[in-house]
């Protein structure tokens, strides 16, 4: 028997096939409510499946929180590195300006550094 699959559209307009049995409209609070009903009726026959469903949803939530934390860390690191690159480029420009001024003072003209005929 072939399983039914749906398609989820991502913001980038790409689609991925998803097993329809994985996605349901139930919240963790609904599952906990069903567990309470098991206790009220003393019918514990479907309690193990509710525990598994709740564990599955909690694991997915925890995984998502870790991914968000990782994304935030990567973005902060990227921003710090961008600032460092900008500072280094600023220093590079300053050093190049100083070198041109020194070369003008020594020879009266700007000397170009070349390596195999390519200017730096």
Secondary structure, DSSP 8 states (H G I E B T S, - for coil): ----EEEEE-TTS-EEEEETTT--S--HHHHHHHHHHHHHHT--TTHHHHHHHHHHHHHHHHHHHHHHHHHHHHHHHHHHHHHHHHHHHHHHHHHHHHHHHHHHHHHSS----EETTEE-
